[in-house]
Amino acid sequence: MTTRIRLHGGPGDGLTLGIPLGSGRQPPEGILYDPLAISVQDAGAHQAWPDSAAYYKRLEHMADEPWDYEYESEATAPLE
């Protein structure tokens, strides 16, 4: 099953993307958006931090899709 997310700030500002839902029926708390590879990955499961990736954190969910994600960091992995 997939859901839609919207990115706010950073290199993905304004993008609405479709991503798979996890087992908890919610998208991941944090994601990595890589504008060069045009990909989104679960930040909690990601091992390497690509130089071009930006970290986005899920905001409180108040309504239907899309889920909102706020830009946090481009240079430093916040999960370390």
mmCIF file as gemmi writes it, N, C-alpha and C atoms, coordinates in Angstrom:
data_model
loop_
_atom_site.group_PDB
_atom_site.id
_atom_site.type_symbol
_atom_site.label_atom_id
_atom_site.label_alt_id
_atom_site.label_comp_id
_atom_site.label_asym_id
_atom_site.label_entity_id
_atom_site.label_seq_id
_atom_site.pdbx_PDB_ins_code
_atom_site.Cartn_x
_atom_site.Cartn_y
_atom_site.Cartn_z
_atom_site.occupancy
_atom_site.B_iso_or_equiv
_atom_site.pdbx_formal_charge
_atom_site.auth_seq_id
_atom_site.auth_asym_id
_atom_site.pdbx_PDB_model_num
ATOM 1 N N . MET Axp A 1 ? 0.843 -1.17 0 1 0 ? 1 A 1
ATOM 2 C CA . MET Axp A 1 ? 0 0 0 1 0 ? 1 A 1
ATOM 3 C C . MET Axp A 1 ? 0.892 1.239 0 1 0 ? 1 A 1
ATOM 4 N N . THR Axp A 2 ? 0.471 2.277 -0.679 1 0 ? 2 A 1
ATOM 5 C CA . THR Axp A 2 ? 1.244 3.511 -0.751 1 0 ? 2 A 1
ATOM 6 C C . THR Axp A 2 ? 0.432 4.681 -0.207 1 0 ? 2 A 1
ATOM 7 N N . THR Axp A 3 ? 1.154 5.756 0.081 1 0 ? 3 A 1
ATOM 8 C CA . THR Axp A 3 ? 0.529 6.99 0.522 1 0 ? 3 A 1
ATOM 9 C C . THR Axp A 3 ? 1.277 8.154 -0.112 1 0 ? 3 A 1
ATOM 10 N N . ARG Axp A 4 ? 0.71 9.327 -0.019 1 0 ? 4 A 1
ATOM 11 C CA . ARG Axp A 4 ? 1.355 10.518 -0.557 1 0 ? 4 A 1
ATOM 12 C C . ARG Axp A 4 ? 1.964 11.337 0.58 1 0 ? 4 A 1
ATOM 13 N N . ILE Axp A 5 ? 3.135 11.92 0.299 1 0 ? 5 A 1
ATOM 14 C CA . ILE Axp A 5 ? 3.782 12.827 1.246 1 0 ? 5 A 1
ATOM 15 C C . ILE Axp A 5 ? 4.1 14.13 0.52 1 0 ? 5 A 1
ATOM 16 N N . ARG Axp A 6 ? 4.172 15.219 1.281 1 0 ? 6 A 1
ATOM 17 C CA . ARG Axp A 6 ? 4.528 16.527 0.725 1 0 ? 6 A 1
ATOM 18 C C . ARG Axp A 6 ? 5.748 17.039 1.469 1 0 ? 6 A 1
ATOM 19 N N . LEU Axp A 7 ? 6.761 17.497 0.713 1 0 ? 7 A 1
ATOM 20 C CA . LEU Axp A 7 ? 7.987 18.016 1.309 1 0 ? 7 A 1
ATOM 21 C C . LEU Axp A 7 ? 7.905 19.534 1.432 1 0 ? 7 A 1
ATOM 22 N N . HIS Axp A 8 ? 8.368 20.05 2.585 1 0 ? 8 A 1
ATOM 23 C CA . HIS Axp A 8 ? 8.371 21.488 2.852 1 0 ? 8 A 1
ATOM 24 C C . HIS Axp A 8 ? 9.8 21.925 3.154 1 0 ? 8 A 1
ATOM 25 N N . GLY Axp A 9 ? 10.303 22.893 2.388 1 0 ? 9 A 1
ATOM 26 C CA . GLY Axp A 9 ? 11.655 23.41 2.585 1 0 ? 9 A 1
ATOM 27 C C . GLY Axp A 9 ? 12.695 22.554 1.882 1 0 ? 9 A 1
ATOM 28 N N . GLY Axp A 10 ? 13.931 23.035 1.893 1 0 ? 10 A 1
ATOM 29 C CA . GLY Axp A 10 ? 15.046 22.289 1.316 1 0 ? 10 A 1
ATOM 30 C C . GLY Axp A 10 ? 14.911 22.035 -0.172 1 0 ? 10 A 1
ATOM 31 N N . PRO Axp A 11 ? 15.701 21.084 -0.69 1 0 ? 11 A 1
ATOM 32 C CA . PRO Axp A 11 ? 15.73 20.851 -2.134 1 0 ? 11 A 1
ATOM 33 C C . PRO Axp A 11 ? 14.456 20.224 -2.701 1 0 ? 11 A 1
ATOM 34 N N . GLY Axp A 12 ? 13.613 19.635 -1.867 1 0 ? 12 A 1
ATOM 35 C CA . GLY Axp A 12 ? 12.384 19.013 -2.349 1 0 ? 12 A 1
ATOM 36 C C . GLY Axp A 12 ? 11.153 19.865 -2.105 1 0 ? 12 A 1
ATOM 37 N N . ASP Axp A 13 ? 11.336 21.135 -1.774 1 0 ? 13 A 1
ATOM 38 C CA . ASP Axp A 13 ? 10.217 21.998 -1.391 1 0 ? 13 A 1
ATOM 39 C C . ASP Axp A 13 ? 9.086 21.967 -2.412 1 0 ? 13 A 1
ATOM 40 N N . GLY Axp A 14 ? 7.887 21.655 -1.929 1 0 ? 14 A 1
ATOM 41 C CA . GLY Axp A 14 ? 6.707 21.658 -2.769 1 0 ? 14 A 1
ATOM 42 C C . GLY Axp A 14 ? 6.405 20.339 -3.459 1 0 ? 14 A 1
ATOM 43 N N . LEU Axp A 15 ? 7.315 19.376 -3.403 1 0 ? 15 A 1
ATOM 44 C CA . LEU Axp A 15 ? 7.075 18.092 -4.06 1 0 ? 15 A 1
ATOM 45 C C . LEU Axp A 15 ? 6.051 17.259 -3.296 1 0 ? 15 A 1
ATOM 46 N N . THR Axp A 16 ? 5.191 16.586 -4.028 1 0 ? 16 A 1
ATOM 47 C CA . THR Axp A 16 ? 4.293 15.589 -3.467 1 0 ? 16 A 1
ATOM 48 C C . THR Axp A 16 ? 4.687 14.266 -4.106 1 0 ? 16 A 1
ATOM 49 N N . LEU Axp A 17 ? 5.01 13.284 -3.262 1 0 ? 17 A 1
ATOM 50 C CA . LEU Axp A 17 ? 5.53 12.004 -3.731 1 0 ? 17 A 1
ATOM 51 C C . LEU Axp A 17 ? 4.714 10.851 -3.179 1 0 ? 17 A 1
ATOM 52 N N . GLY Axp A 18 ? 4.712 9.74 -3.88 1 0 ? 18 A 1
ATOM 53 C CA . GLY Axp A 18 ? 4.088 8.52 -3.396 1 0 ? 18 A 1
ATOM 54 C C . GLY Axp A 18 ? 5.153 7.603 -2.819 1 0 ? 18 A 1
ATOM 55 N N . ILE Axp A 19 ? 4.918 7.086 -1.605 1 0 ? 19 A 1
ATOM 56 C CA . ILE Axp A 19 ? 5.865 6.16 -0.979 1 0 ? 19 A 1
ATOM 57 C C . ILE Axp A 19 ? 5.092 4.987 -0.37 1 0 ? 19 A 1
ATOM 58 N N . PRO Axp A 20 ? 5.761 3.825 -0.219 1 0 ? 20 A 1
ATOM 59 C CA . PRO Axp A 20 ? 5.088 2.679 0.413 1 0 ? 20 A 1
ATOM 60 C C . PRO Axp A 20 ? 4.913 2.907 1.91 1 0 ? 20 A 1
ATOM 61 N N . LEU Axp A 21 ? 3.824 2.376 2.448 1 0 ? 21 A 1
ATOM 62 C CA . LEU Axp A 21 ? 3.579 2.447 3.889 1 0 ? 21 A 1
ATOM 63 C C . LEU Axp A 21 ? 4.302 1.316 4.591 1 0 ? 21 A 1
ATOM 64 N N . GLY Axp A 22 ? 4.744 1.577 5.812 1 0 ? 22 A 1
ATOM 65 C CA . GLY Axp A 22 ? 5.368 0.558 6.633 1 0 ? 22 A 1
ATOM 66 C C . GLY Axp A 22 ? 4.326 -0.341 7.277 1 0 ? 22 A 1
ATOM 67 N N . SER Axp A 23 ? 4.783 -1.228 8.112 1 0 ? 23 A 1
ATOM 68 C CA . SER Axp A 23 ? 3.884 -2.175 8.763 1 0 ? 23 A 1
ATOM 69 C C . SER Axp A 23 ? 2.902 -1.481 9.709 1 0 ? 23 A 1
ATOM 70 N N . GLY Axp A 24 ? 3.246 -0.305 10.213 1 0 ? 24 A 1
ATOM 71 C CA . GLY Axp A 24 ? 2.366 0.444 11.106 1 0 ? 24 A 1
ATOM 72 C C . GLY Axp A 24 ? 1.324 1.269 10.376 1 0 ? 24 A 1
ATOM 73 N N . ARG Axp A 25 ? 1.234 1.118 9.053 1 0 ? 25 A 1
ATOM 74 C CA . ARG Axp A 25 ? 0.276 1.845 8.212 1 0 ? 25 A 1
ATOM 75 C C . ARG Axp A 25 ? 0.527 3.35 8.213 1 0 ? 25 A 1
ATOM 76 N N . GLN Axp A 26 ? 1.761 3.736 8.534 1 0 ? 26 A 1
ATOM 77 C CA . GLN Axp A 26 ? 2.168 5.138 8.483 1 0 ? 26 A 1
ATOM 78 C C . GLN Axp A 26 ? 3.487 5.221 7.729 1 0 ? 26 A 1
ATOM 79 N N . PRO Axp A 27 ? 3.741 6.345 7.069 1 0 ? 27 A 1
ATOM 80 C CA . PRO Axp A 27 ? 5.051 6.511 6.445 1 0 ? 27 A 1
ATOM 81 C C . PRO Axp A 27 ? 6.117 6.665 7.534 1 0 ? 27 A 1
ATOM 82 N N . PRO Axp A 28 ? 7.392 6.488 7.19 1 0 ? 28 A 1
ATOM 83 C CA . PRO Axp A 28 ? 8.451 6.592 8.198 1 0 ? 28 A 1
ATOM 84 C C . PRO Axp A 28 ? 8.493 7.965 8.863 1 0 ? 28 A 1
ATOM 85 N N . GLU Axp A 29 ? 9.025 8.012 10.082 1 0 ? 29 A 1
ATOM 86 C CA . GLU Axp A 29 ? 9.145 9.281 10.811 1 0 ? 29 A 1
ATOM 87 C C . GLU Axp A 29 ? 10.11 10.23 10.122 1 0 ? 29 A 1
ATOM 88 N N . GLY Axp A 30 ? 11.187 9.676 9.57 1 0 ? 30 A 1
ATOM 89 C CA . GLY Axp A 30 ? 12.167 10.481 8.853 1 0 ? 30 A 1
ATOM 90 C C . GLY Axp A 30 ? 12.487 9.848 7.518 1 0 ? 30 A 1
ATOM 91 N N . ILE Axp A 31 ? 12.712 10.696 6.512 1 0 ? 31 A 1
ATOM 92 C CA . ILE Axp A 31 ? 13.074 10.194 5.194 1 0 ? 31 A 1
ATOM 93 C C . ILE Axp A 31 ? 14.29 10.934 4.668 1 0 ? 31 A 1
ATOM 94 N N . LEU Axp A 32 ? 14.99 10.293 3.741 1 0 ? 32 A 1
ATOM 95 C CA . LEU Axp A 32 ? 16.056 10.938 2.989 1 0 ? 32 A 1
ATOM 96 C C . LEU Axp A 32 ? 15.537 11.155 1.581 1 0 ? 32 A 1
ATOM 97 N N . TYR Axp A 33 ? 15.584 12.384 1.12 1 0 ? 33 A 1
ATOM 98 C CA . TYR Axp A 33 ? 15.217 12.692 -0.266 1 0 ? 33 A 1
ATOM 99 C C . TYR Axp A 33 ? 16.501 13.055 -0.985 1 0 ? 33 A 1
ATOM 100 N N . ASP Axp A 34 ? 16.808 12.319 -2.039 1 0 ? 34 A 1
ATOM 101 C CA . ASP Axp A 34 ? 18.016 12.567 -2.825 1 0 ? 34 A 1
ATOM 102 C C . ASP Axp A 34 ? 17.6 13.166 -4.164 1 0 ? 34 A 1
ATOM 103 N N . PRO Axp A 35 ? 17.792 14.483 -4.338 1 0 ? 35 A 1
ATOM 104 C CA . PRO Axp A 35 ? 17.343 15.121 -5.579 1 0 ? 35 A 1
ATOM 105 C C . PRO Axp A 35 ? 18.136 14.682 -6.807 1 0 ? 35 A 1
ATOM 106 N N . LEU Axp A 36 ? 19.372 14.227 -6.619 1 0 ? 36 A 1
ATOM 107 C CA . LEU Axp A 36 ? 20.163 13.783 -7.766 1 0 ? 36 A 1
ATOM 108 C C . LEU Axp A 36 ? 19.685 12.427 -8.265 1 0 ? 36 A 1
ATOM 109 N N . ALA Axp A 37 ? 19.322 11.543 -7.364 1 0 ? 37 A 1
ATOM 110 C CA . ALA Axp A 37 ? 18.831 10.221 -7.747 1 0 ? 37 A 1
ATOM 111 C C . ALA Axp A 37 ? 17.306 10.211 -7.869 1 0 ? 37 A 1
ATOM 112 N N . ILE Axp A 38 ? 16.659 11.303 -7.478 1 0 ? 38 A 1
ATOM 113 C CA . ILE Axp A 38 ? 15.203 11.419 -7.429 1 0 ? 38 A 1
ATOM 114 C C . ILE Axp A 38 ? 14.624 10.207 -6.7 1 0 ? 38 A 1
ATOM 115 N N . SER Axp A 39 ? 15.058 10.037 -5.435 1 0 ? 39 A 1
ATOM 116 C CA . SER Axp A 39 ? 14.59 8.898 -4.644 1 0 ? 39 A 1
ATOM 117 C C . SER Axp A 39 ? 14.304 9.327 -3.213 1 0 ? 39 A 1
ATOM 118 N N . VAL Axp A 40 ? 13.438 8.541 -2.562 1 0 ? 40 A 1
ATOM 119 C CA . VAL Axp A 40 ? 13.085 8.74 -1.159 1 0 ? 40 A 1
ATOM 120 C C . VAL Axp A 40 ? 13.343 7.425 -0.446 1 0 ? 40 A 1
ATOM 121 N N . GLN Axp A 41 ? 13.999 7.49 0.726 1 0 ? 41 A 1
ATOM 122 C CA . GLN Axp A 41 ? 14.298 6.293 1.504 1 0 ? 41 A 1
ATOM 123 C C . GLN Axp A 41 ? 13.954 6.538 2.962 1 0 ? 41 A 1
ATOM 124 N N . ASP Axp A 42 ? 13.602 5.472 3.66 1 0 ? 42 A 1
ATOM 125 C CA . ASP Axp A 42 ? 13.363 5.534 5.104 1 0 ? 42 A 1
ATOM 126 C C . ASP Axp A 42 ? 14.696 5.851 5.776 1 0 ? 42 A 1
ATOM 127 N N . ALA Axp A 43 ? 14.781 6.966 6.484 1 0 ? 43 A 1
ATOM 128 C CA . ALA Axp A 43 ? 16.038 7.373 7.116 1 0 ? 43 A 1
ATOM 129 C C . ALA Axp A 43 ? 16.455 6.409 8.217 1 0 ? 43 A 1
ATOM 130 N N . GLY Axp A 44 ? 15.506 5.758 8.879 1 0 ? 44 A 1
ATOM 131 C CA . GLY Axp A 44 ? 15.827 4.818 9.936 1 0 ? 44 A 1
ATOM 132 C C . GLY Axp A 44 ? 16.47 3.549 9.428 1 0 ? 44 A 1
ATOM 133 N N . ALA Axp A 45 ? 16.209 3.174 8.188 1 0 ? 45 A 1
ATOM 134 C CA . ALA Axp A 45 ? 16.752 1.942 7.624 1 0 ? 45 A 1
ATOM 135 C C . ALA Axp A 45 ? 17.946 2.207 6.724 1 0 ? 45 A 1
ATOM 136 N N . HIS Axp A 46 ? 18.263 3.456 6.497 1 0 ? 46 A 1
ATOM 137 C CA . HIS Axp A 46 ? 19.323 3.813 5.555 1 0 ? 46 A 1
ATOM 138 C C . HIS Axp A 46 ? 20.686 3.764 6.242 1 0 ? 46 A 1
ATOM 139 N N . GLN Axp A 47 ? 21.653 3.135 5.608 1 0 ? 47 A 1
ATOM 140 C CA . GLN Axp A 47 ? 22.992 2.991 6.188 1 0 ? 47 A 1
ATOM 141 C C . GLN Axp A 47 ? 23.947 4.113 5.763 1 0 ? 47 A 1
ATOM 142 N N . ALA Axp A 48 ? 23.953 4.444 4.489 1 0 ? 48 A 1
ATOM 143 C CA . ALA Axp A 48 ? 24.871 5.477 3.984 1 0 ? 48 A 1
ATOM 144 C C . ALA Axp A 48 ? 24.11 6.793 3.83 1 0 ? 48 A 1
ATOM 145 N N . TRP Axp A 49 ? 24.804 7.889 3.999 1 0 ? 49 A 1
ATOM 146 C CA . TRP Axp A 49 ? 24.208 9.225 3.88 1 0 ? 49 A 1
ATOM 147 C C . TRP Axp A 49 ? 24.781 9.877 2.629 1 0 ? 49 A 1
ATOM 148 N N . PRO Axp A 50 ? 24.092 9.796 1.475 1 0 ? 50 A 1
ATOM 149 C CA . PRO Axp A 50 ? 24.623 10.408 0.254 1 0 ? 50 A 1
ATOM 150 C C . PRO Axp A 50 ? 24.826 11.913 0.432 1 0 ? 50 A 1
ATOM 151 N N . ASP Axp A 51 ? 25.874 12.438 -0.174 1 0 ? 51 A 1
ATOM 152 C CA . ASP Axp A 51 ? 26.161 13.874 -0.067 1 0 ? 51 A 1
ATOM 153 C C . ASP Axp A 51 ? 25.019 14.745 -0.566 1 0 ? 51 A 1
ATOM 154 N N . SER Axp A 52 ? 24.267 14.246 -1.534 1 0 ? 52 A 1
ATOM 155 C CA . SER Axp A 52 ? 23.194 15.049 -2.128 1 0 ? 52 A 1
ATOM 156 C C . SER Axp A 52 ? 21.853 14.888 -1.403 1 0 ? 52 A 1
ATOM 157 N N . ALA Axp A 53 ? 21.787 14.02 -0.391 1 0 ? 53 A 1
ATOM 158 C CA . ALA Axp A 53 ? 20.515 13.745 0.287 1 0 ? 53 A 1
ATOM 159 C C . ALA Axp A 53 ? 20.158 14.821 1.306 1 0 ? 53 A 1
ATOM 160 N N . ALA Axp A 54 ? 18.867 15.003 1.497 1 0 ? 54 A 1
ATOM 161 C CA . ALA Axp A 54 ? 18.337 15.921 2.507 1 0 ? 54 A 1
ATOM 162 C C . ALA Axp A 54 ? 17.427 15.122 3.436 1 0 ? 54 A 1
ATOM 163 N N . TYR Axp A 55 ? 17.479 15.444 4.73 1 0 ? 55 A 1
ATOM 164 C CA . TYR Axp A 55 ? 16.666 14.746 5.721 1 0 ? 55 A 1
ATOM 165 C C . TYR Axp A 55 ? 15.381 15.538 5.978 1 0 ? 55 A 1
ATOM 166 N N . TYR Axp A 56 ? 14.257 14.838 5.956 1 0 ? 56 A 1
ATOM 167 C CA . TYR Axp A 56 ? 12.949 15.428 6.245 1 0 ? 56 A 1
ATOM 168 C C . TYR Axp A 56 ? 12.297 14.642 7.373 1 0 ? 56 A 1
ATOM 169 N N . LYS Axp A 57 ? 11.665 15.352 8.297 1 0 ? 57 A 1
ATOM 170 C CA . LYS Axp A 57 ? 10.996 14.726 9.433 1 0 ? 57 A 1
ATOM 171 C C . LYS Axp A 57 ? 9.489 14.898 9.283 1 0 ? 57 A 1
ATOM 172 N N . ARG Axp A 58 ? 8.75 13.813 9.565 1 0 ? 58 A 1
ATOM 173 C CA . ARG Axp A 58 ? 7.29 13.836 9.461 1 0 ? 58 A 1
ATOM 174 C C . ARG Axp A 58 ? 6.7 14.749 10.535 1 0 ? 58 A 1
ATOM 175 N N . LEU Axp A 59 ? 5.747 15.583 10.124 1 0 ? 59 A 1
ATOM 176 C CA . LEU Axp A 59 ? 5.046 16.461 11.054 1 0 ? 59 A 1
ATOM 177 C C . LEU Axp A 59 ? 3.819 15.746 11.608 1 0 ? 59 A 1
ATOM 178 N N . GLU Axp A 60 ? 3.231 16.314 12.643 1 0 ? 60 A 1
ATOM 179 C CA . GLU Axp A 60 ? 1.993 15.783 13.206 1 0 ? 60 A 1
ATOM 180 C C . GLU Axp A 60 ? 0.956 15.678 12.098 1 0 ? 60 A 1
ATOM 181 N N . HIS Axp A 61 ? 0.296 14.536 12.02 1 0 ? 61 A 1
ATOM 182 C CA . HIS Axp A 61 ? -0.683 14.295 10.946 1 0 ? 61 A 1
ATOM 183 C C . HIS Axp A 61 ? -2.075 14.68 11.437 1 0 ? 61 A 1
ATOM 184 N N . MET Axp A 62 ? -2.698 15.641 10.764 1 0 ? 62 A 1
ATOM 185 C CA . MET Axp A 62 ? -3.984 16.161 11.209 1 0 ? 62 A 1
ATOM 186 C C . MET Axp A 62 ? -5.148 15.819 10.278 1 0 ? 62 A 1
ATOM 187 N N . ALA Axp A 63 ? -4.883 15.383 9.077 1 0 ? 63 A 1
ATOM 188 C CA . ALA Axp A 63 ? -5.961 15.15 8.116 1 0 ? 63 A 1
ATOM 189 C C . ALA Axp A 63 ? -5.58 13.998 7.188 1 0 ? 63 A 1
ATOM 190 N N . ASP Axp A 64 ? -6.301 13.885 6.095 1 0 ? 64 A 1
ATOM 191 C CA . ASP Axp A 64 ? -5.996 12.868 5.097 1 0 ? 64 A 1
ATOM 192 C C . ASP Axp A 64 ? -4.677 13.185 4.403 1 0 ? 64 A 1
ATOM 193 N N . GLU Axp A 65 ? -4.355 12.349 3.423 1 0 ? 65 A 1
ATOM 194 C CA . GLU Axp A 65 ? -3.135 12.552 2.654 1 0 ? 65 A 1
ATOM 195 C C . GLU Axp A 65 ? -3.117 13.943 2.039 1 0 ? 65 A 1
ATOM 196 N N . PRO Axp A 66 ? -1.995 14.488 1.71 1 0 ? 66 A 1
ATOM 197 C CA . PRO Axp A 66 ? -0.665 13.936 1.911 1 0 ? 66 A 1
ATOM 198 C C . PRO Axp A 66 ? -0.126 14.208 3.316 1 0 ? 66 A 1
ATOM 199 N N . TRP Axp A 67 ? 0.79 13.352 3.755 1 0 ? 67 A 1
ATOM 200 C CA . TRP Axp A 67 ? 1.505 13.551 5.018 1 0 ? 67 A 1
ATOM 201 C C . TRP Axp A 67 ? 2.546 14.648 4.784 1 0 ? 67 A 1
ATOM 202 N N . ASP Axp A 68 ? 2.727 15.536 5.739 1 0 ? 68 A 1
ATOM 203 C CA . ASP Axp A 68 ? 3.684 16.634 5.587 1 0 ? 68 A 1
ATOM 204 C C . ASP Axp A 68 ? 5.014 16.296 6.247 1 0 ? 68 A 1
ATOM 205 N N . TYR Axp A 69 ? 6.091 16.637 5.529 1 0 ? 69 A 1
ATOM 206 C CA . TYR Axp A 69 ? 7.46 16.446 6.018 1 0 ? 69 A 1
ATOM 207 C C . TYR Axp A 69 ? 8.196 17.775 5.953 1 0 ? 69 A 1
ATOM 208 N N . GLU Axp A 70 ? 8.896 18.112 7.035 1 0 ? 70 A 1
ATOM 209 C CA . GLU Axp A 70 ? 9.631 19.384 7.13 1 0 ? 70 A 1
ATOM 210 C C . GLU Axp A 70 ? 11.123 19.107 6.959 1 0 ? 70 A 1
ATOM 211 N N . TYR Axp A 71 ? 11.765 19.964 6.166 1 0 ? 71 A 1
ATOM 212 C CA . TYR Axp A 71 ? 13.207 19.868 5.93 1 0 ? 71 A 1
ATOM 213 C C . TYR Axp A 71 ? 13.968 20.084 7.227 1 0 ? 71 A 1
ATOM 214 N N . GLU Axp A 72 ? 14.952 19.219 7.512 1 0 ? 72 A 1
ATOM 215 C CA . GLU Axp A 72 ? 15.754 19.32 8.722 1 0 ? 72 A 1
ATOM 216 C C . GLU Axp A 72 ? 17.229 19.595 8.437 1 0 ? 72 A 1
ATOM 217 N N . SER Axp A 73 ? 17.822 18.818 7.525 1 0 ? 73 A 1
ATOM 218 C CA . SER Axp A 73 ? 19.267 18.913 7.346 1 0 ? 73 A 1
ATOM 219 C C . SER Axp A 73 ? 19.676 18.432 5.961 1 0 ? 73 A 1
ATOM 220 N N . GLU Axp A 74 ? 20.733 19.033 5.441 1 0 ? 74 A 1
ATOM 221 C CA . GLU Axp A 74 ? 21.266 18.606 4.161 1 0 ? 74 A 1
ATOM 222 C C . GLU Axp A 74 ? 22.674 18.037 4.311 1 0 ? 74 A 1
ATOM 223 N N . ALA Axp A 75 ? 23.4 18.448 5.332 1 0 ? 75 A 1
ATOM 224 C CA . ALA Axp A 75 ? 24.809 18.075 5.421 1 0 ? 75 A 1
ATOM 225 C C . ALA Axp A 75 ? 25.112 17.061 6.515 1 0 ? 75 A 1
ATOM 226 N N . THR Axp A 76 ? 24.32 16.97 7.561 1 0 ? 76 A 1
ATOM 227 C CA . THR Axp A 76 ? 24.631 16.119 8.696 1 0 ? 76 A 1
ATOM 228 C C . THR Axp A 76 ? 23.485 15.154 8.974 1 0 ? 76 A 1
ATOM 229 N N . ALA Axp A 77 ? 23.81 13.892 9.049 1 0 ? 77 A 1
ATOM 230 C CA . ALA Axp A 77 ? 22.776 12.893 9.358 1 0 ? 77 A 1
ATOM 231 C C . ALA Axp A 77 ? 22.29 13.069 10.787 1 0 ? 77 A 1
ATOM 232 N N . PRO Axp A 78 ? 21.015 13.4 11.007 1 0 ? 78 A 1
ATOM 233 C CA . PRO Axp A 78 ? 20.514 13.642 12.366 1 0 ? 78 A 1
ATOM 234 C C . PRO Axp A 78 ? 20.307 12.366 13.176 1 0 ? 78 A 1
ATOM 235 N N . LEU Axp A 79 ? 20.453 11.211 12.539 1 0 ? 79 A 1
ATOM 236 C CA . LEU Axp A 79 ? 20.195 9.944 13.237 1 0 ? 79 A 1
ATOM 237 C C . LEU Axp A 79 ? 21.436 9.339 13.86 1 0 ? 79 A 1
ATOM 238 N N . GLU Axp A 80 ? 22.588 9.95 13.674 1 0 ? 80 A 1
ATOM 239 C CA . GLU Axp A 80 ? 23.823 9.397 14.215 1 0 ? 80 A 1
ATOM 240 C C . GLU Axp A 80 ? 24.005 9.745 15.67 1 0 ? 80 A 1
